[in-house]
Amino acid sequence: ALPIYSMDIGNEGSAFVEVLVGHSTSASEQDYEVILVTSSFMSPTESKNGSNLNRVRMFGPDKLVKGTAEKKWDRVKIVCTQPYNKNLAYGLCFIRFHSPPDANDAPSASPNVKVTKLGQFKVKEEDSSSLQPGALFFSRGTKPSTTPPKATDRK
């Protein structure tokens, strides 16, 4: 059982998605708590037209129910609804839960290099002396030119 820090949800035709969490040791099957309130993934117009079925949303710690997210859970219940189009199959493509980052996950880069965290990726900013857009084309004119092969006269 772990606390849930954030989650990513990939939709497949659901208008609304709600996420609840629970414990396997609970006495009742009904003992689930809301961790993500019902969230909209499609508008009524999109649902009726069957457009934009595959939206992905990322919910950080600020979007989850604070008291519930801080506790440890080992069961998840996902409620998908599609009230606007009864002929549309709906559900989720994926759902990914993230646990809280470890204290030792802090960037270990030198102080003069800026490191940006983008999800699970760490992006290191390049120094300004590296390649710039179009730099290869501009540098072509500064290199010594080679003499083109000479044409031979044929008679």
URHUWO-V654095 format. One record per residue. RES is the residue in three letters. PHI is phi in whole degrees, -180 to 180 (999 if undefined). OMEGA is omega as a letter, one per 40 degrees, with the letter a starting at -180 (999 if undefined). D_LAST is the distance of its C-alpha to the last C-alpha in Angstrom with 2 decimals. Layout:
res=RES phi=PHI omega=OMEGA d_last=D_LAST
res=RES phi=PHI omega=OMEGA d_last=D_LAST
This chain:
res=ALA phi=999 omega=a d_last=88.99
res=LEU phi=-138 omega=i d_last=86.95
res=PRO phi=-73 omega=i d_last=86.92
res=ILE phi=-106 omega=a d_last=84.10
res=TYR phi=-87 omega=i d_last=82.17
res=SER phi=-159 omega=i d_last=79.59
res=MET phi=-150 omega=i d_last=78.02
res=ASP phi=-118 omega=a d_last=74.85
res=ILE phi=-127 omega=i d_last=75.23
res=GLY phi=-104 omega=a d_last=72.56
res=ASN phi=-83 omega=i d_last=73.87
res=GLU phi=-142 omega=i d_last=73.41
res=GLY phi=91 omega=i d_last=75.06
res=SER phi=-81 omega=i d_last=78.30
res=ALA phi=-79 omega=a d_last=79.55
res=PHE phi=-135 omega=i d_last=81.83
res=VAL phi=-135 omega=i d_last=82.10
res=GLU phi=-128 omega=a d_last=85.10
res=VAL phi=-120 omega=i d_last=85.37
res=LEU phi=-121 omega=a d_last=88.72
res=VAL phi=-129 omega=a d_last=89.60
res=GLY phi=-156 omega=i d_last=92.52
res=HIS phi=-115 omega=i d_last=94.03
res=SER phi=-70 omega=a d_last=94.33
res=THR phi=-90 omega=a d_last=97.88
res=SER phi=-64 omega=a d_last=99.01
res=ALA phi=-72 omega=a d_last=102.11
res=SER phi=-116 omega=i d_last=100.85
res=GLU phi=-67 omega=a d_last=97.54
res=GLN phi=-88 omega=a d_last=97.86
res=ASP phi=-82 omega=i d_last=97.68
res=TYR phi=-115 omega=i d_last=94.20
res=GLU phi=-116 omega=i d_last=93.38
res=VAL phi=-74 omega=i d_last=90.65
res=ILE phi=-108 omega=i d_last=87.89
res=LEU phi=-131 omega=a d_last=85.42
res=VAL phi=-64 omega=a d_last=87.00
res=THR phi=-52 omega=a d_last=85.66
res=SER phi=-117 omega=a d_last=82.14
res=SER phi=-82 omega=i d_last=80.09
res=PHE phi=-115 omega=i d_last=76.73
res=MET phi=-144 omega=i d_last=76.23
res=SER phi=-80 omega=i d_last=77.57
res=PRO phi=-57 omega=i d_last=79.52
res=THR phi=-65 omega=i d_last=76.60
res=GLU phi=-62 omega=i d_last=74.13
res=SER phi=-64 omega=a d_last=76.65
res=LYS phi=-65 omega=i d_last=77.21
res=ASN phi=-85 omega=a d_last=73.47
res=GLY phi=68 omega=a d_last=72.64
res=SER phi=-107 omega=i d_last=70.04
res=ASN phi=53 omega=a d_last=69.37
res=LEU phi=-74 omega=a d_last=71.09
res=ASN phi=-113 omega=i d_last=69.55
res=ARG phi=-89 omega=i d_last=70.53
res=VAL phi=-114 omega=i d_last=70.95
res=ARG phi=-126 omega=i d_last=73.56
res=MET phi=-114 omega=a d_last=74.43
res=PHE phi=-111 omega=i d_last=78.04
res=GLY phi=-82 omega=a d_last=78.77
res=PRO phi=-61 omega=i d_last=82.21
res=ASP phi=-74 omega=a d_last=83.04
res=LYS phi=-95 omega=a d_last=82.74
res=LEU phi=-92 omega=i d_last=85.01
res=VAL phi=-66 omega=a d_last=88.83
res=LYS phi=-55 omega=a d_last=89.64
res=GLY phi=-62 omega=a d_last=92.85
res=THR phi=-73 omega=a d_last=91.49
res=ALA phi=-67 omega=a d_last=88.13
res=GLU phi=-78 omega=i d_last=89.92
res=LYS phi=-85 omega=i d_last=91.87
res=LYS phi=-96 omega=a d_last=90.66
res=TRP phi=-134 omega=i d_last=89.89
res=ASP phi=-133 omega=i d_last=88.96
res=ARG phi=-135 omega=i d_last=88.81
res=VAL phi=-133 omega=i d_last=86.77
res=LYS phi=-122 omega=a d_last=87.40
res=ILE phi=-115 omega=a d_last=84.72
res=VAL phi=-113 omega=i d_last=85.76
res=CYS phi=-105 omega=i d_last=83.00
res=THR phi=-134 omega=i d_last=83.93
res=GLN phi=-142 omega=a d_last=82.17
res=PRO phi=-79 omega=a d_last=84.81
res=TYR phi=-94 omega=a d_last=82.41
res=ASN phi=-145 omega=a d_last=80.70
res=LYS phi=-77 omega=a d_last=82.78
res=ASN phi=-99 omega=a d_last=79.88
res=LEU phi=-100 omega=i d_last=77.58
res=ALA phi=-71 omega=a d_last=77.54
res=TYR phi=-143 omega=a d_last=77.77
res=GLY phi=170 omega=i d_last=78.08
res=LEU phi=-126 omega=i d_last=76.02
res=CYS phi=-79 omega=a d_last=72.64
res=PHE phi=-160 omega=i d_last=73.78
res=ILE phi=-144 omega=a d_last=76.23
res=ARG phi=-129 omega=i d_last=75.91
res=PHE phi=-103 omega=i d_last=78.78
res=HIS phi=-115 omega=i d_last=78.33
res=SER phi=-85 omega=a d_last=81.05
res=PRO phi=-60 omega=i d_last=81.80
res=PRO phi=-66 omega=i d_last=79.41
res=ASP phi=-73 omega=i d_last=80.77
res=ALA phi=-66 omega=a d_last=81.76
res=ASN phi=-87 omega=i d_last=79.46
res=ASP phi=-85 omega=a d_last=76.40
res=ALA phi=-63 omega=a d_last=76.01
res=PRO phi=-60 omega=a d_last=72.52
res=SER phi=-106 omega=a d_last=72.25
res=ALA phi=-85 omega=i d_last=69.36
res=SER phi=-69 omega=a d_last=69.50
res=PRO phi=-63 omega=a d_last=71.14
res=ASN phi=-87 omega=i d_last=67.99
res=VAL phi=-105 omega=a d_last=65.99
res=LYS phi=-84 omega=i d_last=66.91
res=VAL phi=-118 omega=i d_last=67.33
res=THR phi=-107 omega=i d_last=67.78
res=LYS phi=-95 omega=a d_last=69.40
res=LEU phi=-123 omega=a d_last=67.95
res=GLY phi=66 omega=i d_last=70.12
res=GLN phi=-86 omega=a d_last=69.77
res=PHE phi=-101 omega=i d_last=66.64
res=LYS phi=-110 omega=a d_last=66.56
res=VAL phi=-107 omega=i d_last=63.69
res=LYS phi=-93 omega=a d_last=62.90
res=GLU phi=-77 omega=i d_last=61.54
res=GLU phi=-77 omega=i d_last=58.38
res=ASP phi=-77 omega=a d_last=58.39
res=SER phi=-71 omega=a d_last=56.62
res=SER phi=-82 omega=a d_last=53.98
res=SER phi=-79 omega=a d_last=52.39
res=LEU phi=-59 omega=i d_last=49.56
res=GLN phi=-114 omega=i d_last=50.00
res=PRO phi=-57 omega=i d_last=48.45
res=GLY phi=84 omega=a d_last=44.85
res=ALA phi=-63 omega=i d_last=44.94
res=LEU phi=-66 omega=i d_last=41.94
res=PHE phi=-71 omega=a d_last=39.76
res=PHE phi=-69 omega=a d_last=41.11
res=SER phi=-77 omega=i d_last=40.56
res=ARG phi=-61 omega=a d_last=36.84
res=GLY phi=-73 omega=a d_last=36.26
res=THR phi=-91 omega=a d_last=38.26
res=LYS phi=-80 omega=i d_last=36.36
res=PRO phi=-63 omega=a d_last=33.73
res=SER phi=-82 omega=i d_last=30.34
res=THR phi=-93 omega=a d_last=27.66
res=THR phi=-76 omega=i d_last=24.30
res=PRO phi=-68 omega=i d_last=21.74
res=PRO phi=-62 omega=a d_last=18.86
res=LYS phi=-80 omega=i d_last=15.96
res=ALA phi=-80 omega=i d_last=12.72
res=THR phi=-103 omega=i d_last=9.70
res=ASP phi=-80 omega=i d_last=6.49
res=ARG phi=-112 omega=i d_last=3.71
res=LYS phi=-128 omega=999 d_last=0.00
